[in-house]
Every structure is written in structure tokens, then in C-alpha cells.
């Protein structure tokens, strides 16, 4: 096994060992007279600190998994949230950079030995870093400012190794994503690995989005100027990262960012035949002219016919309280397995809170609302937990469901208020019409 892989594995393996050690230490403090609440809070804080310090030190699958978790921060209960919040959000846009020498070597391999002649200026300091690559600011030969994304050497090996290792102790991460199953999330990240590692495929995806949203007054997708398997060159865009708006944006900025993110999410399948499938704040910015700039198109769901019509029909039937029709449609679509017996009213009760944003003219997405969803579906004694465990998520809906959950997490982090109902009515087939 290569030395780097051994080192990465050792770091990841330190997480469950550290948790076990702190649990033993916490038991000792209980014996010394500290309350269960004091011990639990301290364990939570120290576990979060170690967990995300390890994920933040690594690139590849570890960081990508951390980024995927970060959007669920809003669902973590208040008594646990503070230790996790800062550690989680750090994973949205940070990773250790590679050396200048390594960067130049990748550029020479991908663009040719005379790669520098394509630019009139190239900044060797990374402007941004993420899970499998880092971005440099440069000036293209025609004078345009560009973003040059360079993939880390060995990113493929790191992704596979990390995800395999993380799957071994996936239960440790469950508290960070209430209501979301961690194992399927890790499996889905692994399944998408090959696609994300090929920057030519990402460039094709970005070109499709850029063409679909060309001239749009609300969404900006930077155009691709050149691409290779491990390098892409796109237009440079300045803007305020969504993480900054989450942290200190005004009420108007939060509401607009949330509305534009939702509009992009629901309209993309109809406009581009694709769904952007990596929703975390590091992939979105607000430009000086108040447009939503969208980045990173390595992960997409291909929906050439737009969003599936049955989703809109199910949402409408839930709002109308038509539980029998809802159950029949869910059986037809595979959400209820053949032979599974469920009470239609229990299914309706399980789904109703999730579709609450579509039931009112304006909905306020808050952390507390998302926490309530996580609490009710995660309560082992509650009916919603039993109902949720009895339902099935068909493969064709898995990525759509995860992207919707992730985008909703961002809306709750933004504390955004706007009309989700108007967006769904316009873009979700089957919601408004009853034929």
C-alpha cells in the first residue's frame, strides 16, 4: 500500500479510536461527579473538533463527505449544534493546497510543456481549494480573467480509499445528518467518483448549464474556455460566497439568495436537462449585480425530460389530503414495496411536514424547522420513524431526494423566507395541473 494511502487511512482510523477514548474518559468524569449533560456536551465538542479536523486535513473522499454533511448542520439539535457548526462550515471551501511544483507538473501533463504560453499571467497561489482540486486565478491569452481548476495528483486513489474507510464506521456520522441515512450517502458519493474525476465530463456539463442560462438575469454559469481530463479553464467571476451570506448577510440578501438557489434547483432540469447535484455553500456565490453564480458541475443528475412528474403529483395529493390516491401512486413508483402494508393516514402524516413549504404563499426556512423534521423522523418511538423505515427510495429518485434535502439545508442555514410555492408551481410538473 502506498505510503500516502497508509497515512490517510491512519488518520481516518483515529476517529473511532478517539471517540472510544473520550467515552471512557467521560465515564470517569461521571464517576467523579459531573452531570450527564456536562459530560455529553464536552464529548460532543471534542468529538466534533477531532472529526472535522481530520476530514479538513484530507482531500479526496473525506473532504467531499464532510462537504456533503455540512449542509445538514441546520438539522443538528441546538444543544449539540454549536461545537459542530464552525467545524462543518470550514469544510465547505477549504483544503490544504498542493505545492507550486506539483501544480505546474499537472498543468504540463494536461496542457503541454508550453502551457504557460496560453496565459499572460498565472497566480501560483491557489484562490480556492476543494475536495479533488484547487483553483488558480490567471489571465487568458486574449486578456480575459480565468479560473484554472487543477486536480490533485492521486485524487482517484484518495477518493476510493477514503470512502471505503468511511463506510466502515458510518454510524459515527449519523448525529450530523438527522433524518438522512449515512450509508446510502457514502455509497452514492462512491458511485459518482469516476464521473467527478473526469474534468472533461464536468466541462461538458458546465457548457450545457452555461448555454441554458446564457443571458439570464438571475443565474450566472461561467463559460468554459478549455478543458482536459485533469484541468479546466473557465471565466473568472467575483462574488460573495454563500457561506459569507449565511454568516452575516442582511435579511434581503438571505431571502434573495435562497429564492435564486431554489429557482435554479427546480428550473435546471427543464432548462438544461440536468440537475446540479453537489449542493453546498462553497459552490454558490452572489455576484455584484445580484445574480447567483453556480460553480462545480462534476456531479449532475441527467433528467432529459425534466423533473419527474410523479413527484409533483405526490406533493399535490399530500397537500389535498388524498391519502388513498397518494398511496396508489407511491406503490406504482416504487416508494412502497409490493406486499408492504401501510396505513395511508400514517404515510400522509409522515410526508405532510416535508411539503409544508409548498402549502403557503411564503415560507420561512429556519434551523428550528429543519431540526423538528430530523427529530420526528429520527425518534425511534414515534410513528413517523416506523413509517419512514417502511418506505422505499427508488434508485431513480435517490439523487433528486439528496439534492433537495441538501438544498433545503442551505435554505435553513440562510434563514431565508420567500415563496417556494410559486417556484414549485412554475417548474414542477404535476403540481399545479390535475389531469
C-alpha positions in Angstrom: 0.0 0.0 0.0 1.5 3.4 -0.9 2.8 5.5 2.0 0.3 8.3 1.4 -2.6 5.9 1.5 -1.4 4.4 4.7 -1.1 7.8 6.3 -4.7 8.8 5.2 -6.1 5.5 6.5 -4.3 6.0 9.8 -5.8 9.5 10.2 -9.3 8.3 9.4 -8.9 5.3 11.7 -8.0 7.6 14.5 -11.6 8.9 14.6 -13.4 5.9 16.1 -10.5 5.3 18.4 -10.7 8.9 19.6 -14.4 8.6 20.2 -13.9 5.4 22.2 -11.2 7.0 24.3 -13.3 10.0 25.1 -16.3 7.8 26.0 -14.1 6.1 28.6 -12.9 9.4 29.9 -16.5 10.7 30.1 -17.5 7.7 32.2 -14.6 8.5 34.6 -15.9 12.1 34.9 -19.4 10.8 35.6 -17.9 8.8 38.5 -16.1 12.0 39.7 -19.4 13.8 40.0 -20.0 15.7 36.7 -23.6 15.6 35.4 -24.5 13.5 32.3 -25.3 16.8 30.5 -21.9 18.3 31.2 -20.1 15.2 30.1 -22.3 14.8 26.9 -21.7 18.4 25.9 -17.9 18.1 26.4 -17.7 14.8 24.5 -19.8 16.3 21.6 -17.5 19.3 21.4 -14.3 17.3 21.4 -15.6 14.6 19.1 -16.7 17.3 16.5 -13.3 19.0 16.8 -11.4 15.8 16.1 -13.8 14.6 13.4 -13.7 17.6 11.3 -10.1 18.4 11.9 -9.2 15.0 10.4 -11.7 15.5 7.5 -10.4 19.0 6.9 -6.7 17.9 6.7 -7.6 15.5 3.9 -8.7 16.0 0.4 -10.5 13.4 -1.7 -13.5 11.5 -0.4 -13.0 12.6 3.2 -13.4 16.2 2.4 -16.2 15.6 -0.1 -18.1 13.6 2.5 -17.6 16.5 5.0 -18.9 19.0 2.5 -22.0 16.8 1.9 -22.6 16.6 5.7 -22.1 20.4 6.1 -25.5 21.2 4.6 -27.2 19.2 7.3 -25.7 21.4 10.0 -29.1 23.2 10.3 -30.8 20.0 11.4 -28.4 19.3 14.4 -30.2 19.9 17.7 -29.4 23.2 19.4 -27.7 21.6 22.4 -25.2 19.9 20.1 -25.0 22.3 17.2 -22.5 24.9 18.4 -19.5 22.5 18.6 -20.3 21.2 15.1 -21.3 24.4 13.3 -18.0 26.1 12.8 -16.1 22.8 12.1 -18.7 21.8 9.5 -18.7 25.1 7.7 -14.9 25.1 7.4 -15.3 22.1 5.1 -17.3 24.0 2.6 -14.4 25.8 1.0 -11.1 24.8 2.5 -8.4 22.2 1.9 -4.6 22.1 2.1 -3.1 23.3 -1.2 -0.6 21.3 -3.3 2.9 22.7 -4.0 3.6 25.1 -6.9 5.9 22.4 -8.4 3.1 19.8 -8.3 0.6 22.3 -9.8 3.0 23.1 -12.7 3.6 19.4 -13.3 -0.1 18.6 -13.7 -0.5 21.6 -16.0 2.3 20.4 -18.2 0.9 16.9 -18.3 -2.5 18.1 -19.3 -1.9 21.2 -21.4 1.6 20.5 -22.8 5.1 21.6 -21.9 4.4 25.2 -23.1 1.2 25.5 -21.0 2.3 28.9 -19.6 2.2 30.4 -23.2 -1.6 30.1 -23.0 -1.7 32.7 -20.2 -0.4 36.2 -20.0 -0.4 35.8 -16.2 -0.8 32.9 -13.8 -1.0 33.2 -10.0 0.7 30.3 -8.4 -1.2 30.9 -5.1 -4.5 28.9 -5.1 -7.5 31.2 -4.9 -9.7 28.3 -3.7 -9.3 24.6 -2.8 -11.8 21.8 -2.6 -12.1 18.1 -2.4 -10.3 16.9 -5.5 -8.8 20.0 -7.0 -7.8 23.6 -6.4 -8.4 26.8 -8.4 -5.9 29.4 -9.6 -6.6 32.9 -11.0 -5.0 33.7 -14.3 -5.2 35.9 -17.4 -6.0 34.1 -20.6 -4.1 34.9 -23.8 -6.9 37.1 -25.0 -6.9 39.2 -21.8 -9.8 37.6 -20.1 -9.5 36.7 -16.4 -10.0 33.0 -15.9 -10.2 30.3 -13.2 -7.9 27.3 -13.7 -9.0 24.2 -11.8 -6.2 21.7 -11.3 -6.9 18.2 -10.0 -4.8 16.9 -7.2 -2.4 14.1 -8.1 -3.7 10.8 -6.8 -7.2 12.2 -6.3 -8.7 9.0 -7.6 -6.8 6.8 -5.2 -7.7 9.2 -2.3 -11.4 9.2 -3.1 -11.7 5.4 -3.2 -9.6 4.8 -0.1 -11.4 7.4 1.9 -14.9 6.4 1.0 -14.1 2.7 1.7 -12.7 3.6 5.1 -15.6 6.0 6.0 -18.2 3.3 5.2 -16.7 1.1 7.9 -17.7 3.5 10.7 -20.6 5.4 9.0 -22.7 5.2 12.2 -20.4 7.7 13.9 -21.6 10.4 11.5 -25.3 9.8 11.9 -25.8 12.6 14.5 -24.5 15.1 12.0 -27.3 14.4 9.5 -30.6 13.8 11.4 -33.2 12.1 9.2 -30.6 11.3 6.5 -29.2 7.8 6.1 -25.4 8.0 6.0 -24.5 4.7 4.3 -26.5 5.4 1.1 -24.9 8.9 1.0 -21.4 7.4 1.1 -22.4 4.8 -1.5 -23.7 7.5 -3.8 -20.5 9.5 -3.4 -18.6 6.4 -4.4 -20.8 5.7 -7.4 -20.2 9.2 -8.7 -16.5 9.1 -8.2 -15.5 8.2 -11.8 -17.7 11.0 -13.3 -16.3 13.7 -11.0 -12.7 12.8 -11.6 -13.0 13.4 -15.4 -12.9 17.2 -15.8 -13.8 16.8 -19.5 -17.2 15.4 -18.4 -17.5 18.3 -15.9 -16.7 20.8 -18.6 -19.4 19.3 -20.9 -21.9 19.6 -18.0 -20.9 23.2 -17.4 -21.2 24.1 -21.0 -24.8 22.7 -21.0 -25.7 24.8 -18.0 -24.0 27.9 -19.3 -25.9 27.6 -22.6 -29.2 27.0 -20.8 -28.7 30.0 -18.6 -27.0 32.3 -21.1 -28.2 35.9 -20.6 -30.2 35.0 -17.5 -30.8 38.0 -15.2 -30.8 35.8 -12.1 -28.3 32.9 -12.6 -24.7 33.1 -13.9 -22.8 30.0 -15.0 -19.2 30.8 -16.0 -18.3 29.7 -19.6 -15.7 27.0 -20.2 -12.8 28.1 -22.4 -10.7 24.9 -22.4 -10.6 21.5 -20.7 -8.5 18.4 -20.2 -9.0 15.3 -18.1 -7.5 17.0 -15.0 -7.7 20.7 -15.8 -10.5 23.1 -16.7 -10.3 26.8 -17.6 -13.4 28.9 -17.2 -14.3 32.5 -17.0 -13.4 34.1 -13.6 -16.3 35.5 -11.6 -16.1 37.7 -8.5 -18.7 37.4 -5.8 -19.7 36.8 -2.2 -19.6 33.2 -1.2 -22.9 31.8 0.1 -21.1 30.9 3.3 -20.5 34.6 3.9 -24.1 35.5 3.4 -25.1 32.6 5.8 -22.7 34.1 8.4 -23.5 37.8 8.1 -25.9 38.6 5.2 -28.8 41.0 5.5 -32.4 39.9 5.5 -32.8 40.9 1.9 -29.6 39.1 0.9 -30.6 35.9 2.6 -34.0 35.9 1.1 -32.8 36.6 -2.5 -30.0 34.0 -2.2 -32.5 31.4 -1.0 -35.0 32.2 -3.7 -32.4 32.1 -6.5 -31.0 28.9 -5.3 -34.4 27.3 -5.3 -35.3 28.7 -8.7 -32.0 27.2 -10.1 -32.6 23.9 -8.4 -36.2 23.5 -9.8 -35.7 25.1 -13.2 -32.4 23.4 -14.3 -33.9 20.0 -15.3 -36.4 21.8 -17.6 -33.9 24.2 -19.0 -30.7 22.1 -19.2 -31.9 18.5 -18.8 -29.6 18.3 -15.8 -29.7 18.8 -12.0 -26.7 20.2 -10.2 -26.0 17.5 -7.6 -23.4 19.0 -5.3 -25.4 21.4 -3.1 -23.1 23.0 -0.5 -22.5 26.7 0.0 -18.9 26.6 -1.4 -20.4 26.0 -4.9 -22.5 29.2 -4.9 -21.8 32.9 -4.9 -23.8 36.1 -5.2 -22.3 38.4 -7.8 -22.1 42.2 -7.5 -25.2 42.5 -9.8 -27.2 40.2 -7.5 -27.1 37.1 -9.6 -26.5 33.6 -8.2 -23.2 32.3 -9.6 -23.1 28.5 -9.7 -19.8 26.5 -9.7 -18.6 22.9 -9.8 -20.5 20.7 -12.2 -18.7 17.4 -11.6 -21.8 15.8 -10.1 -25.1 16.0 -12.0 -28.3 14.0 -12.4 -29.4 13.6 -16.0 -33.0 14.4 -16.4 -33.6 15.0 -20.1 -37.4 15.1 -19.6 -37.2 17.4 -16.6 -38.2 16.7 -13.0 -40.3 13.5 -12.8 -44.0 14.4 -13.0 -45.0 11.9 -10.2 -43.1 14.0 -7.6 -45.3 16.9 -8.4 -48.5 14.8 -8.3 -47.4 13.3 -4.9 -46.8 16.7 -3.5 -50.3 17.9 -4.7 -52.1 14.9 -3.4 -50.4 15.3 0.0 -51.5 18.9 0.3 -55.0 17.9 -0.7 -55.1 15.1 1.9 -55.9 12.5 -0.7 -54.2 9.6 1.1 -55.6 6.7 -0.8 -54.6 8.2 -4.2 -51.2 9.1 -2.8 -50.6 5.5 -1.6 -51.6 4.1 -5.0 -49.2 6.4 -6.8 -46.4 5.7 -4.3 -46.8 2.0 -4.9 -46.7 2.5 -8.7 -43.5 4.5 -8.4 -41.8 2.0 -6.1 -41.8 4.1 -2.9 -43.9 1.3 -1.3 -42.7 -2.2 -2.0 -45.1 -4.9 -3.2 -46.9 -6.6 -0.4 -46.0 -3.8 2.2 -49.0 -2.8 4.3 -49.1 0.8 5.5 -51.8 3.0 6.9 -52.5 5.7 4.3 -53.0 8.3 7.1 -49.6 7.4 8.6 -48.0 8.0 5.2 -49.8 11.3 4.8 -48.7 12.4 8.3 -45.1 11.4 7.5 -45.0 13.5 4.3 -47.0 16.5 5.4 -44.3 18.4 7.2 -41.8 18.0 4.4 -44.2 19.6 1.9 -45.1 22.4 4.2 -43.1 25.0 2.2 -45.4 24.3 -0.8 -48.5 24.9 1.3 -48.2 28.6 2.0 -47.6 31.8 0.0 -44.4 32.5 1.8 -42.3 30.0 3.9 -39.6 30.8 6.4 -36.8 28.2 6.3 -35.3 28.0 9.8 -32.9 25.8 11.6 -35.6 25.0 14.1 -38.0 23.8 11.4 -35.3 21.5 10.0 -34.4 20.3 13.5 -38.0 19.3 14.0 -38.0 17.2 10.9 -34.9 15.5 12.0 -36.3 14.9 15.5 -39.6 13.4 14.4 -38.2 11.1 11.7 -35.3 10.1 14.0 -37.5 9.3 17.1 -37.3 5.5 17.4 -40.5 5.5 19.5 -42.5 7.6 17.1 -44.9 6.6 14.3 -43.1 8.7 11.7 -39.9 6.8 12.3 -41.7 3.5 11.8 -43.4 4.8 8.6 -40.2 6.2 7.2 -38.4 2.9 7.8 -41.1 1.1 5.9 -40.9 3.3 2.8 -38.5 2.7 -0.1 -36.5 5.2 -2.1 -36.4 4.1 -5.7 -32.9 4.4 -7.3 -34.2 6.9 -9.9 -35.2 9.3 -7.1 -32.2 8.9 -4.8 -30.1 11.7 -6.2 -33.0 14.1 -6.6 -34.0 13.4 -2.9 -30.5 14.0 -1.7 -30.1 17.2 -3.7 -33.4 18.5 -2.4 -32.5 17.7 1.2 -29.1 19.4 0.8 -30.6 22.5 -0.9 -33.2 22.7 1.9 -30.4 22.5 4.5 -28.8 25.6 2.8 -32.1 27.4 2.8 -32.4 26.8 6.6 -28.8 28.0 7.1 -29.7 31.1 5.2 -32.8 31.6 7.3 -34.5 32.5 4.0 -38.1 33.5 3.5 -39.8 33.5 0.1 -42.5 31.8 -2.0 -41.4 28.3 -2.6 -44.9 27.5 -3.7 -44.6 29.9 -6.7 -41.4 28.2 -7.8 -42.8 24.7 -7.5 -46.0 25.7 -9.3 -43.9 27.1 -12.2 -41.3 24.4 -12.6 -42.5 21.1 -11.0 -44.6 19.1 -13.5 -47.8 17.6 -12.0 -48.1 20.0 -9.1 -50.5 22.6 -10.5 -52.4 20.5 -13.1 -54.8 17.8 -12.1 -55.2 15.9 -15.4 
